[in-house]
Amino acid sequence: MTPEKILEKAAAASDAAEVYTSRRESLSVSFENNRIKESTSSDLQGTAVRVLKDGRVGFSVSTRPGDERVADTAVSLARFGKKAGFAFPPQPDVERFPFDPSHIEGITPERAASECAAAVERLRSLGDGVLAFCGMGKERFSSRILSTAGLDFAVDGGYVQWHCGVTRNVEGDFLTVYDYRVGRTFDGFDALVDKVSEEYRLCSSTEKIESGKYRVLFTPRALSSLLRVFNDCLSGKAVAKRISPWANRKGERLFDERITYLTDLVSEDAPFRRAVDDEGVPTGRKLLVDRGVLASFYHSLDSAAECGDEPTGHGFRSSVGAQPAPSLFCTRLLPGEDSLEGLASSAQLWVEDLLGASMSNSFSGIITGNVSLGFTVRDGSRVARVKDAMLSVNVFELFRDAVLGISSTVERHGTALLPYLLLDGVSVSA
Amino acid sequence: MKNWLRELLRKADADYVEVRLEETVRTSVNFTGPTLEECTQNLSFGGCVRALVKGGWGFTCFNSLDELEEKVRLAVEHARAVGLRRGEDLKLADVPVVDVVVPFEPVNDPADVPIERKVETLRAYNDIVLSFDKRITTSSTRYHDARRKLTFATSEGTWIEKEDADLAVSVAAVVNTPAGTFFARAYNGSSNDYNVVLGLEEEILEKCRDVLDIAAAKPVKGGKYTVILDPALAGVFIHEAFGHLSEADFVYEDPHLQEVMVLGREFGPPELNVADTGLDVGTRGYLPYDDEGVPTERTYLIREGKLVGRLHSRETAAKMGERPTGNARAINYRHPPIPRMRNTVIEPGGVPFEEMIRATKDGLYCLDARGGQTNGELFTFTAADAFVIRDGKIAERVRDVTLTGNVFETLRNIDMIGNDYRLRDSGGGCGKGGQFPLPVSHGSPHVRIRNVVVGGK
């Protein structure tokens, strides 16, 4: 059954209906333990139906192609559904970002295998006992939203992702160094291999540190672990449910005035450029924290209605099976005025990766993680690897009172664009 | 279909080919605060083909079963491209060829419970939380069940038709204070019995009382502690600290790690026995056949403190010259199987809990887990609740307790194993290689460990 027919069927038994279809085609090649391991491909699709009936929301999904039962199930479940505080939006008048498939067409399994093989060859030369891993893949996605409000919007896109790293597991010293990139075009493995190689070499010696308070330089990757507090507490859903401790603090200065945090899905360099979200609401550039002041939350249709705010175009589906929920991509913490060298010269520790940080209760503001990749710093240079040290960062307090500097340079981590951040008084248990 | 598919796989130009076809109906009921946020029924239907040629794997997954021959050809083509570069003469570990139908034998089948009743039960639980005390800011009450029909076939002639289920409930009370937001939750899970969802009222009331005390507690002071882990947290500890290290894909091509993980090596005290089992009917980790069609078993990892086994797929078992253990699992048809845990347990020792507390002058009593992570050597996990132990008595509550350590040191530092083994399934799951959340279980008695690093101010 076509999406139009499914919409017709759902609409006939409800007050308003929406059909979302998606198709994702991907391929990837991976290397493990210095050798090619696997080549994969996928062709996955699904149809989600959302209806508004008697003031309530009904939702269902099927991945069976053309499955018409999805309309009936959504309608029948509406009687249990959440009260609908929103209407489906009309067709938006926005600039479209046509996807140029030529950027990813050249990524074939053969090309990916050759690129990975070259990266692995360079990484293995780092030393005896080094096991290199590497992977590269692409995804082409297309989605379409149709609704009884007159919306009919198709999104076409694609991206490339690539990663590489090394492990060296010897008695008493397990080490994994890796990094990854995602983008609309493939920039090559060289920068990643250079970074991994440099960090691996810096791990040739290990230094024990004592428990105490430290001046810690967080790299963009480590900073992204801390910013989970921002991402979670700024979510319209957490605000609507009163889980976010910032729910009533819009307009208050919560942080150092050098902290400006935003999301931008329309800029030329965004890895995912989207004119509308998965509900058909226009996206854009949105200031979340403006010079330390809590400026706004990010919303889906539902969370905006619950909070009495306007939707912000952040209603995305984590998979075709999930209902739209407030989601952040392409975030930026704006750079400061400090040179990286200057920040490093003031730092005692340089932290790249924290193990277990994602398990912390972000709504308490405290991110705790074991330093899985980090270094002692002396005279601005990374000296030795730090191990067996647990960092505990109270983001609420330290981003307000203990920001010693923010780098003027930024780096891409996933879809985020972030600077280096130097914090004072970070608790370390060792 | 059966004969046609078997013939298709037998004729495929590869060293090995397998097909998995799945149809899963998933029901979810979620309340947040007074609102029924989600009440959905989703159908997931799809399949995958995995092929092996000269040591190289090819994999493809799809939702449309049209042109299955073409999909088998594509997977073989992927595998051939890898095999040409790899050129390895790999033969998977031998396992019996089986032709079975594994029926679903529920105690109380969640599919027989009308959705109205599920919503009603969850709403009643949710109301207990919301009406308990005005200091409780909100609630999060979640339920899911998934009922799956699976067909698995290999080029060796194995054919398995299986029906299974997974279900979990979690009821959390949430308190929001200027110091942050705090949670306490009651939970349960099963692979065959909706009854585990019922009768949680007393436990929910207890968690409501707990969360108010947790919110009023002081953050723990960072440092090294003697810790006593309750059975739920000890189960997560052994899963994170040793279970993942025992997954053989971590070891099988790493000669240095094989030296570290040599069978017979002493890892803990003689009282320490650790196993992973797929035999426990009703647990979320129950797995009669893994996703390579290998029958399950109880696999000992540590016996009397010594390493005696690891968790294998057919590939890792063949490469290490060891026995396949039935641990190859895929979260769904979108992923190939990799070595994963089932129900990972610390077997009971002989120390009564009271004696363990009495014998601890200074320490922490840590309960229940909010989750954990490992990189093989380091592990970290967060306790949902904790108390100071002072002079052999449980004293004041503390919060924000995250424990971390080196796996090898920490296992050696286990000095007491309780006699009170307990297994309680939670609604969470295990993540590895992009496959999350896989239903697993863990069980343990109380366990005492010396010199564990706890993060904090």
HADDOCK unambig.tbl for C-alpha pairs under 7 A between the chains (distance, minus, plus):
assign (segid A and resid 33 and name CA) (segid B and resid 253 and name CA) 6.48 0.50 0.50
assign (segid A and resid 36 and name CA) (segid B and resid 82 and name CA) 6.42 0.50 0.50
assign (segid A and resid 36 and name CA) (segid B and resid 86 and name CA) 6.45 0.50 0.50
assign (segid A and resid 37 and name CA) (segid B and resid 56 and name CA) 5.73 0.50 0.50
assign (segid A and resid 37 and name CA) (segid B and resid 57 and name CA) 6.34 0.50 0.50
assign (segid A and resid 37 and name CA) (segid B and resid 82 and name CA) 6.78 0.50 0.50
assign (segid A and resid 38 and name CA) (segid B and resid 56 and name CA) 6.01 0.50 0.50
assign (segid A and resid 38 and name CA) (segid B and resid 57 and name CA) 4.65 0.50 0.50
assign (segid A and resid 38 and name CA) (segid B and resid 58 and name CA) 5.69 0.50 0.50
assign (segid A and resid 38 and name CA) (segid B and resid 82 and name CA) 6.34 0.50 0.50
assign (segid A and resid 39 and name CA) (segid B and resid 57 and name CA) 6.47 0.50 0.50
assign (segid A and resid 39 and name CA) (segid B and resid 58 and name CA) 5.01 0.50 0.50
assign (segid A and resid 39 and name CA) (segid B and resid 59 and name CA) 6.48 0.50 0.50
assign (segid A and resid 39 and name CA) (segid B and resid 78 and name CA) 5.36 0.50 0.50
assign (segid A and resid 39 and name CA) (segid B and resid 79 and name CA) 6.61 0.50 0.50
assign (segid A and resid 39 and name CA) (segid B and resid 82 and name CA) 6.65 0.50 0.50
assign (segid A and resid 40 and name CA) (segid B and resid 58 and name CA) 5.63 0.50 0.50
assign (segid A and resid 40 and name CA) (segid B and resid 59 and name CA) 4.59 0.50 0.50
assign (segid A and resid 40 and name CA) (segid B and resid 60 and name CA) 5.52 0.50 0.50
assign (segid A and resid 40 and name CA) (segid B and resid 78 and name CA) 6.64 0.50 0.50
assign (segid A and resid 41 and name CA) (segid B and resid 59 and name CA) 6.44 0.50 0.50
assign (segid A and resid 41 and name CA) (segid B and resid 60 and name CA) 4.76 0.50 0.50
assign (segid A and resid 41 and name CA) (segid B and resid 61 and name CA) 6.76 0.50 0.50
assign (segid A and resid 42 and name CA) (segid B and resid 60 and name CA) 5.28 0.50 0.50
assign (segid A and resid 42 and name CA) (segid B and resid 61 and name CA) 4.77 0.50 0.50
assign (segid A and resid 42 and name CA) (segid B and resid 62 and name CA) 5.90 0.50 0.50
assign (segid A and resid 43 and name CA) (segid B and resid 61 and name CA) 6.39 0.50 0.50
assign (segid A and resid 43 and name CA) (segid B and resid 62 and name CA) 4.95 0.50 0.50
assign (segid A and resid 44 and name CA) (segid B and resid 62 and name CA) 5.26 0.50 0.50
assign (segid A and resid 44 and name CA) (segid B and resid 63 and name CA) 5.64 0.50 0.50
assign (segid A and resid 45 and name CA) (segid B and resid 63 and name CA) 6.44 0.50 0.50
assign (segid A and resid 59 and name CA) (segid B and resid 40 and name CA) 5.93 0.50 0.50
assign (segid A and resid 60 and name CA) (segid B and resid 40 and name CA) 5.84 0.50 0.50
assign (segid A and resid 60 and name CA) (segid B and resid 41 and name CA) 5.75 0.50 0.50
assign (segid A and resid 60 and name CA) (segid B and resid 42 and name CA) 5.42 0.50 0.50
assign (segid A and resid 61 and name CA) (segid B and resid 42 and name CA) 4.79 0.50 0.50
assign (segid A and resid 61 and name CA) (segid B and resid 43 and name CA) 6.15 0.50 0.50
assign (segid A and resid 62 and name CA) (segid B and resid 42 and name CA) 5.90 0.50 0.50
assign (segid A and resid 62 and name CA) (segid B and resid 43 and name CA) 4.62 0.50 0.50
assign (segid A and resid 62 and name CA) (segid B and resid 44 and name CA) 5.84 0.50 0.50
assign (segid A and resid 63 and name CA) (segid B and resid 43 and name CA) 6.43 0.50 0.50
assign (segid A and resid 63 and name CA) (segid B and resid 44 and name CA) 5.17 0.50 0.50
assign (segid A and resid 63 and name CA) (segid B and resid 45 and name CA) 5.46 0.50 0.50
assign (segid A and resid 63 and name CA) (segid B and resid 63 and name CA) 6.28 0.50 0.50
assign (segid A and resid 64 and name CA) (segid B and resid 44 and name CA) 6.98 0.50 0.50
assign (segid A and resid 64 and name CA) (segid B and resid 45 and name CA) 5.38 0.50 0.50
assign (segid A and resid 64 and name CA) (segid B and resid 63 and name CA) 6.19 0.50 0.50
assign (segid A and resid 64 and name CA) (segid B and resid 64 and name CA) 6.90 0.50 0.50
assign (segid A and resid 65 and name CA) (segid B and resid 63 and name CA) 6.92 0.50 0.50
assign (segid A and resid 65 and name CA) (segid B and resid 64 and name CA) 6.31 0.50 0.50
assign (segid A and resid 77 and name CA) (segid B and resid 39 and name CA) 6.83 0.50 0.50
assign (segid A and resid 77 and name CA) (segid B and resid 40 and name CA) 6.74 0.50 0.50
assign (segid A and resid 80 and name CA) (segid B and resid 39 and name CA) 6.39 0.50 0.50
assign (segid A and resid 81 and name CA) (segid B and resid 36 and name CA) 6.57 0.50 0.50
assign (segid A and resid 81 and name CA) (segid B and resid 38 and name CA) 6.49 0.50 0.50
assign (segid A and resid 81 and name CA) (segid B and resid 39 and name CA) 6.03 0.50 0.50
assign (segid A and resid 82 and name CA) (segid B and resid 35 and name CA) 6.56 0.50 0.50
assign (segid A and resid 82 and name CA) (segid B and resid 36 and name CA) 5.40 0.50 0.50
assign (segid A and resid 82 and name CA) (segid B and resid 37 and name CA) 5.37 0.50 0.50
assign (segid A and resid 82 and name CA) (segid B and resid 38 and name CA) 6.84 0.50 0.50
assign (segid A and resid 169 and name CA) (segid B and resid 256 and name CA) 6.23 0.50 0.50
assign (segid A and resid 169 and name CA) (segid B and resid 257 and name CA) 5.71 0.50 0.50
assign (segid A and resid 170 and name CA) (segid B and resid 256 and name CA) 5.62 0.50 0.50
assign (segid A and resid 170 and name CA) (segid B and resid 257 and name CA) 6.23 0.50 0.50
assign (segid A and resid 171 and name CA) (segid B and resid 260 and name CA) 5.92 0.50 0.50
assign (segid A and resid 174 and name CA) (segid B and resid 377 and name CA) 5.93 0.50 0.50
assign (segid A and resid 241 and name CA) (segid B and resid 32 and name CA) 6.70 0.50 0.50
assign (segid A and resid 241 and name CA) (segid B and resid 33 and name CA) 6.58 0.50 0.50
assign (segid A and resid 241 and name CA) (segid B and resid 138 and name CA) 6.94 0.50 0.50
assign (segid A and resid 242 and name CA) (segid B and resid 137 and name CA) 6.87 0.50 0.50
assign (segid A and resid 242 and name CA) (segid B and resid 138 and name CA) 6.89 0.50 0.50
assign (segid A and resid 243 and name CA) (segid B and resid 176 and name CA) 6.47 0.50 0.50
assign (segid A and resid 243 and name CA) (segid B and resid 181 and name CA) 6.52 0.50 0.50
assign (segid A and resid 245 and name CA) (segid B and resid 176 and name CA) 6.43 0.50 0.50
assign (segid A and resid 245 and name CA) (segid B and resid 178 and name CA) 6.86 0.50 0.50
assign (segid A and resid 245 and name CA) (segid B and resid 180 and name CA) 6.13 0.50 0.50
assign (segid A and resid 245 and name CA) (segid B and resid 181 and name CA) 6.64 0.50 0.50
assign (segid A and resid 321 and name CA) (segid B and resid 42 and name CA) 6.95 0.50 0.50
assign (segid A and resid 355 and name CA) (segid B and resid 373 and name CA) 6.78 0.50 0.50
assign (segid A and resid 356 and name CA) (segid B and resid 372 and name CA) 6.37 0.50 0.50
assign (segid A and resid 356 and name CA) (segid B and resid 373 and name CA) 5.26 0.50 0.50
assign (segid A and resid 356 and name CA) (segid B and resid 380 and name CA) 5.70 0.50 0.50
assign (segid A and resid 356 and name CA) (segid B and resid 381 and name CA) 6.89 0.50 0.50
assign (segid A and resid 359 and name CA) (segid B and resid 370 and name CA) 6.78 0.50 0.50
assign (segid A and resid 359 and name CA) (segid B and resid 371 and name CA) 5.75 0.50 0.50
assign (segid A and resid 359 and name CA) (segid B and resid 372 and name CA) 6.46 0.50 0.50
assign (segid A and resid 359 and name CA) (segid B and resid 382 and name CA) 6.81 0.50 0.50
assign (segid A and resid 363 and name CA) (segid B and resid 180 and name CA) 5.60 0.50 0.50
assign (segid A and resid 363 and name CA) (segid B and resid 181 and name CA) 5.10 0.50 0.50
assign (segid A and resid 364 and name CA) (segid B and resid 179 and name CA) 6.45 0.50 0.50
assign (segid A and resid 364 and name CA) (segid B and resid 180 and name CA) 3.70 0.50 0.50
assign (segid A and resid 364 and name CA) (segid B and resid 181 and name CA) 5.12 0.50 0.50
assign (segid A and resid 365 and name CA) (segid B and resid 180 and name CA) 6.48 0.50 0.50
assign (segid A and resid 368 and name CA) (segid B and resid 455 and name CA) 6.68 0.50 0.50
assign (segid A and resid 370 and name CA) (segid B and resid 404 and name CA) 6.86 0.50 0.50
assign (segid A and resid 388 and name CA) (segid B and resid 405 and name CA) 6.61 0.50 0.50
assign (segid A and resid 390 and name CA) (segid B and resid 455 and name CA) 5.54 0.50 0.50
assign (segid A and resid 391 and name CA) (segid B and resid 455 and name CA) 6.56 0.50 0.50
assign (segid A and resid 392 and name CA) (segid B and resid 455 and name CA) 6.00 0.50 0.50
assign (segid A and resid 392 and name CA) (segid B and resid 456 and name CA) 5.53 0.50 0.50
assign (segid A and resid 427 and name CA) (segid B and resid 456 and name CA) 6.65 0.50 0.50
assign (segid A and resid 427 and name CA) (segid B and resid 457 and name CA) 5.46 0.50 0.50
assign (segid A and resid 429 and name CA) (segid B and resid 222 and name CA) 5.74 0.50 0.50
assign (segid A and resid 429 and name CA) (segid B and resid 223 and name CA) 5.57 0.50 0.50
assign (segid A and resid 429 and name CA) (segid B and resid 453 and name CA) 6.85 0.50 0.50
assign (segid A and resid 429 and name CA) (segid B and resid 454 and name CA) 6.92 0.50 0.50
assign (segid A and resid 429 and name CA) (segid B and resid 455 and name CA) 5.57 0.50 0.50
assign (segid A and resid 429 and name CA) (segid B and resid 456 and name CA) 7.00 0.50 0.50
assign (segid A and resid 430 and name CA) (segid B and resid 453 and name CA) 6.73 0.50 0.50
